[in-house]
Amino acid sequence: MTSPYVQEITREEHLAHLRLYPDVSHLQIPEWAAVKPDWQAESVGWFEGKMLVAAALVLYRKLPGTPRYLAYVPDGPTIDWRAPRLERWLDPLVAHVEERGAFSLRIGPPLVVRHWEAATVTAGIADPDVRHLHDLAADGLDGHALDAAERLGRLGWRRCAEDEGSGFGLGQPRYGCHIPLAGRTVDDLSDGLAPHWEKALRTSEMSGVRVTWGSGADLPDFHRLYTATAAHDGFKARPPAYFQRMWKALNAEDDDRLRLYLAEYDGEVLSAAFMINVGSRSWHSYAASGRRGRELRPSSALLWRMLCDARSSGADTYDLRSITPHLTESRLLGRLGFKTGAGGRAVEYLGEWERPVGSQGKALQRALGIYLGRR
């Protein structure tokens, strides 16, 4: 069986393919390229004969002082990961990015290896002998994902360290949290809430917290809360221009691709978050809140409204993004309890993998590591 070949495709071809196969990550739609101006972007397609059978968004970033690029496919590519010969799909991609001047290719297979239900995580948090999700028996294990990891290793791919790429705009979370929505009613979602979550939701409702959709004009209110969250949680805040660019880019093709939700009390915005909608999944992104009004539990009201809206819009999964896998006391443990308390299951992805490209690939990968270590 001959391998598919990879070549550049137009934005229009990429969008047309996604209309047939819409269930990809929001990081794999052509619109995402405009959110990342520090990267060069290219839509590529896998062809069997003249038929486009798969597509991906590839981001390129030049290694300073060289003419060579790091190529990155975040949350992708969306290929047949159950195929017995993954090299049929991956080798043509490696050859293509080498032609573009890449010295390394990094990918993020969109595969969940194992998951833990909310009750399992809650029990683990309460058990002083449990320090990590891996100390708990998983409620689900995907043998196909484990097999894909083994095959990647045999093909010369190396698993990236979770903190690798820091400072270079790289790296998607290895651990996340999903709330299943398919086939569930609002009552089913309510039944999945933890007692502390139900109490918080009642508090916000009785206090008169109101959740509404925002518009581009509300981005400054969001950013005020977001910078406060960054200061509190100790991460570097993105500038307002990033979110203005994201708003414009993601809503360019579909004005419901990106929504902004605001939780207000007495005319003041207390909490805010984005919802990104692609295919059958909705992503909860950049949740933010200030110190004022926390006793009113606006974040609970906000997430509950977003969950219900995602369900009514036909989403199968609500993706709450990253969580900590460490179940010891830390500043991230409260966030984990908030997400699993809403009915979320903890998931472990296959993680990101990389492979050197070309004769200088390994040497330039080492140079990249040195460069990042100095930043």
N, C-alpha and C positions, 0 to 999 in steps of 0.2 A: 504494500500500500504506500503510495507516494505521499510525502508530507505536503500540507498546505504551504503556500508561499505568502510572505508578508510584504505589503507595500503601503505607502502613504495613501490615505483616502481623504476626500474632501469633508468639510464640516457637514455638508448636506447629506453625503453618503452615510456618515456616522449617525446623524440624527435619524435618517430613514431606517437604519438598522435597529436603532434603539426603539423605534416605534413597533417593530416586530418582536424584539427581545428586550423589554423595558427593565427587567429586574437586575440592575447593576447598581453599584455604589454611586452616591452622588459625586464621589471623587473621580468617577470614570465617565462623566458626561462631558461633551465638548465645552459646555458653558463654564466648567470649572477652570479651564485654561485662563480665562480672563480674570479669575480671582488671584492668580499666581503670576504676576508680571515679572518676578525675578527669575522665572523659569521660561524656557522656550517650550512650546507645546506642539505635539503632532498627533493627529488621529491616524491610526494604522488599522489595516484590516487583514484578516487571514482569508485567502481565496483557495477554493478547490475548483480548478478550471476558471470560469468567469464568475462563479458564485461566491459572494461575500458570506462567510460562515461565522465569523467572529470579529469583534472590533475592540480597540482599546485606546485610551488616552495615555500617551507617553510624555513625561516631562523631562527636560534636559537642563542641567545646570553645569556651567563651565567650572573646572577646577582652576582656581587662581594661578596664574603664571604658566599655564599650559593651554594648548588649543583643544584639549580633550574634555569630554563631558561625562558626567554621571547621568545615566538614564534611569528613570523611576516610574513604575506603574503602581500607583497607590491603590490598594483594595482591588487589585486585579493582577493579571488579566482574567476576564470572564471567559474561560475556555472550558473544554470538557476535562475536568480534573479527575474524572474516573477512567479516562482512557488508559489502556494498558501501556502505551508508549507516550509518555509526556513529552519526550524529546521531539516528537512530530510537531508539537505545537510551540515548544519553547526554543528549539534550535533556530527556526526561521526568524524568530524575534531577536535572538542574540545576533544573528548575522545582519539583520536590518539595522540595529542600533550601532553595530560596529561600522557599518558604512556611513553612518551619521557622525562618527567620531567619538563614540562612547568608549570609555575604558572599563566601565562597570555597569551592570544592570541589576537593579533592585526591584523586586516584585512583592506583592502582598496577596497571596492566594486567598480568595474570599471563602474560606472553609472554617467551620466551627468544629473543633476536635472533641470537646466535652462541655457539658453544662451541668449546673447545680441549681436546683429549684430554690425559690426564696426561703422555704422552710428549712432546707438543708443549710443554707448560708446563715440564717438566724441562729440555728442550733450551734453552728461552728463559732460564731461570734461569742456566744454565751459560754463556750467551753474553753477554759484557760489552757488546755493542752493542745488546742488547735491554733496554729499560727499562720497557716497558709491554706488557700483553697485546695491545694494538692494533698493536704492532710485529711480531706473529706472524700468519701466515696462519691464519685460522680453519679448523677442521676441519668446521664446519657453519654454515650461514647460513640464516635463515628469512626468505624474501622477504615472507611475509604480515605478519610483525612489522614489518619496515621500512615496508611499505605502511601499516600502522596508524599508525605514527609520523607519516608524511607527512599522512595524513588528519586526525589530531589537530591538527597545526599549522594546517591549512587551516580547521579549525573553531574556532580561537581558543584552543586549549589551549596552555600553555607548559610545557616541560620544567623540572622543579624541579632546582635545584642539589643535588648529593649531600649537602652539609652543611647545606642549608636546613632550617629547622625545629629546629635544635639548641636544646635547652632547652625545647621545647614538646611533647616526647613524640612527635615525628614522624620519619618517614623509615625506609624499609626499604632494605637494601643493594642497590646496583646490580649488584654482582658476587657470584656465589655458586659453590657446588661441589656437583655431583650425582654419586652413584655409582649407575649403572644396575643394577637387580636382576632385572628381568623376564627369565624364561627362563634364569637363570644358576644353576649349582650352587655349593655351597661351594668345590669345587675350582676352578671358574671364578673366583670371588672371590679365592681364594688365588693363582691364577696372575696376577692383576692387581696384586698387591702389588709395590712397588719393593723392591730388595735391602735397602736400609736399614730398610724397614718389616718385612720378613721377619725380619731379625736382631733388631729390637726385640721382635717378637712371641715369638720363641724365647727371648729373655732373660726376658721376663715369665713365660712358661710354665715354664721351668726353675727360676725363682726361687720359684715357688709362689704367684704373685699369683692371687687368686680373685675372680671377678666374680659379683655377685649382684644380684637385684632388691631395691630398697629399698622402704620404706613411708613414710607421713607421719611416723612416729616418727624417721626418719633424716634429715629435713630439716635439723636443726641441724648434723649432720656435713657435709652438702652445703654449707651456708652458710659454715661455717668455711673450707672449701677455696675457695669462691667469693670470699670477701672477700680471701683471700690472692692469688688470681688477679687480682682487681681492683687490688690494691696493686702487684703486679708489672707488670701491663700498662698501668696508668695510666688506668683508667676508674672512674667512680663506681659503687659497688656498690648494688644494690637492697636494701632492708631485708628481714628475714626474713618480715614480714607479706605481702610481695608473693608470695613462693613458697608460703606457706601458702594464700593466696587462689587462686593458680593451681592448686595441687593439688586444692583443694576444687571449684573451678569446672569445670575440664576433666574431672574424673572424675565429675561430677554425673549426666550422661546415659549415660556409657559408662565403666566403671571400668578400661578398658584404653586410654583416650584418652591418658593421661599416665603414663609409667613413669619411675622413678628407678633408675639403675644405679650400683653402687658397686664400685670395685676395691679389694680389701683385701689386706693382707699382715700376718701375725702379729697379727691382731685390730685393726689400724689402717686406717682408710679413707684411701687415698692419692689417689684420683681419683674423680670422680663426674660424671654428666651426665644430663639428661632426654632422653627420646624422646617426641615427640608424634606420635600416629598419627591420621591423617584420610584416609579414602578409600584411594587406592593409594599414598600417600606417607607416609614417616616423616621427621620432622625431628630433627636432633641439636641440642639447645639447652642453653645455659649450661654448657658443659664447664668443669670446674674441677679444679685440682690444686694441691697444696702443694709446698713445696721438699723435704720429706722423701721419700725413696724414689724419686726420679726415675730413679736408675740402674737401677731394676727395670722401667722402662718400663710403668707401670700404665695410662697413657692409651692405649697401643696395645692392651693386653689388653681394656680397656673398650670401645673402638670396635669391635674385631673381634667381640666377643660381641654388641654391639648390631646390627652389620651382619648377622650370621648370624640373629639373632632376627627382624629386620625381614624378611629374605628368607623365613624359614619361616612368618611371619605373612601372607605374600602381598603385601607391598609391592613396587611396581614401581620405586620410586626412593627412595634414601636421600639426604636433603637435609642437607648439612653447613653450610648457611647461609653467612655472609659470608666473603669472602677479599679480599685486597688485589690490585688489578690492576697494581701497581707491582712490577717484577721486579728492583729494585735492593736492595741490602743494607738491611734495616730490621728492626725488632722483629717485624713481621708476616710476614716472609718465611719464618721457620721454621714458622709455622702453615700457610702455603700449602703448603710442602713436605710437611707432615704429612698434609694432606687429599688432595693429589694423589698422594702416596705410597701411600695406601690405595686407589688406583684411581679417584679422583674426577676428573671433567672440570670445568674452569672454564667458567662460563656468564655471559653478560651479559644481564641483563633489559632490557626496554624502558625501565625507570625510572619514576619518579613524575611525574605531570603535574598541573597546576592550571589553574583557570579562574575569573576573577572572577564573582561572582553579584550581580545587581542593580545599581542605578544607583550605589551607593557602593562597589561591590566593589573597584575598582582602588585607590581612596583608602585603604580599610581594609586591603588587602593591603600597601600601603606602610607603614601604621601598625603592622601586625604585624611587618614587617621591622625597624622602628625599635625596637619593644618587645623583640624577640629580641636585637638588637644591644646592648641595655643590660643583659641578664641575665648 
